[in-house]
Amino acid sequence: MGLKNIGIFQEWKNSVMNPLPTKTDYDAKNAPKFQATDPVLEVIPPHPSRSFRWLDHDYPSEIAKWQYHPEIEIHLIRKSTGSMIVGDYIGPFEAGHVSIIGSNLPHDWMSDLQPGQVFQNRDAVIQFEPDWLAKAAAVIPELSSVKALLERAQKGIVFHGNTRLKLVDQIEKVGASTGLGRVHSLFAVLETMAQAPHEDCQYLSRLWVKESASQDGKAAVEAGIKYIFENLTKDIRMSEAARIAHMSEPTFSKYFKKASGFTFSDMVRKLRIGHACRLLDQSDATISAICSSSGYTNLANFNRQFLAEMGMTPSTYRNLDADHKPETQTMSFGLRSPSPVP
């Protein structure tokens, strides 16, 4: 559903805009530039003798980009500060950041870099197929709490407090282990995450379709979001989205609002402004160019919409240091809650 049904992104690929010049054009010959547009599918081949994937990598690197994949991902940032985007959430990160990202939830961690700078071994990453753990839980009842964790991870979770400190050590132990010891170390990580107190859990992205939504509601939201992504820089009309969903305009509007919690025009604004935030973080393009690249034809209107959504102007957002950018923003739908998130 929504971001869980990542098919909405696959047809968006290569249809939004041409790449913009990047903030970090690092010196290595023919080095790939950061993608400032759509998420790409990362294909993670299974290892014939390992249940899950462990890796660490530098930044910048080919693997560090705006991407999604079916595998669950546990991520530790060892070095640097910067901005991250997970689904529809945008916010800062710093060294010691620990998160779990659900299946097919787009994500990217963009470190603040000086020209030519490289953070060696910035990331420690664990990736595993949700089906693998589901099958294990079917015969190991003690893993039932982990199944609930993976459902919550569909929103993306960042861990704080003592939970984060414990997880940093546990994640490193996974990399240092081999054989059954590595599996045991992963289960220890998952147990710590599953048992984390609510105040240590920051939920990031919104599930764009309510789990209680009807089939017609789900169809309306998925058709609507797919249409928005495919036409992000063009004229977007709810009548066309309704036609694609095979509904009348009033019926589409009713189902879309009930299933997603937002009007169609609100969703258009949120996706466009979220896209603009990524471009502000990742490129040196002018505000005017980003306005156009985000589907706005009038700069004054773009500034008004950005201010309404983010609580600041585009230029103010761009000029903020990473550690001064707000952890939660209007468009993020994210929260750090003292009670469970349904």
Residue, then its C-alpha position, 0 to 999 in steps of 0.5 A: m500500500g502507498l510506499k509499501n506498494i513500491g510499484i508507484f515508484q518504478e514507473w516514475k523512474n526517468s520521468v520527473m526531470n533531468p539531473l541537476p548539478t550536485k553539491t558534492d562533485y567529488d574528485a575521483k575520475n568518472a565518479p558517479k554523481f548523487q541522484a537528485t531525482d527518483p529512487v532506484l531499485e537496488v538488486i541484492p543477490p542472495h548469498p548461497s551460504r548466508s541468511f542475510r547480508w552484512l556490509d560496510h561502505d564509504y561515502p560517497s560510494e556507488i551504493a549510497k543513493w536514493q533507493y529502495h529494495p524488498e529487503i529490510e535494512i538496519h543502518l548504522i552511521r558511524k561518521s558524519t552529519g547530514s540529511m536523510i530522507v526516508g519515504d516522506y520524511i526529511g530530517p538530520f542525522e549524526a554519527g551514531h544514527v541507528s535505524i531500521i527501514g521497512s521493505n520497499l521504503p525509499h531511503d537515502w543518507m546524504s552526508d555534508l562533505q567538503p570537495g574531495q572528502v570521503f568518509q571511510n566505512r561511514d555505514a554498517v548495513i544489515q539487509f535480510e528478506p522479510d520472508w526469511l524471518a517470517k519462515a523462521a518465526a513460524v517455527i520459533p515462537e520467540l520471534s513473534s515480537v520481531k514480526a511486530l517490529l517489522e510491521r512497525a518498520q514499514k514507517g522507518i524507525v530511528f532509535h534514541g537513548n540507551t537503545r541506540l547506544k546498545l544497538v551500536d555495539q550489537i550491530e558491530k558485533v554482527g559484522a565481527s561474527t561468523g556462522l551461527g554466531r552472526v545469526h545469533s548476533l542479528f537476533a540480538v539486534l532485532e530483540t533490542m529493537a523489538q523491546a525498545p521503549h516507546e520514547d526511544c523510537q522515532y517513527l518517520s514515514r507515514l503509511w500512505v494508505k490506512e490499513s483499514a481502507s477499503q479496496d476502492g480507497k486503496a485503489a484511489v490512493e495508489a492510482g493518485i500517487k502514481y499519477i502525481f509522481e509521473n507528472l510531478t513537473k507538469d499540470i496535475r488535475m484530479s479529474e485525470a487521476a479519477r479517470i485513471a482510477h476508473m472513478s467519477e471525480p467526486t467518488f475518487s475525491k471521497y475515497f482518496k481523502k478517507a483512505s489517505g487522510f489528505t485531500f488530493s491537492d494536499m498530497v500534490r503539495k506534500l510530494r512536490i515540496g518533499h521533492a524540492c527539499r531533496l533538491l535543496d539538500q543535494s544540489d546547487a540549483t537556484i531556487s527558481a530552477i528548483c521551483s520549476s523542477s518541483g512542478y511550480t510555474n510561479l516562484a511566489n506561489f512556490n515560496r508560499q507553499f513551501l512556507a506553509e508546508m515546512g514553516m520556513t522559506p526555501s532559502t532559509y531551509r537551504n542555508l540551515d546547518a544540518d544540526h539546526k534543521p528541525e527533526t520533525q517537519t510538517m511534511s514528514f508526518g513523523l513523531r517520537s511518541p510516548s505511546p505505540v504508533p498504530 
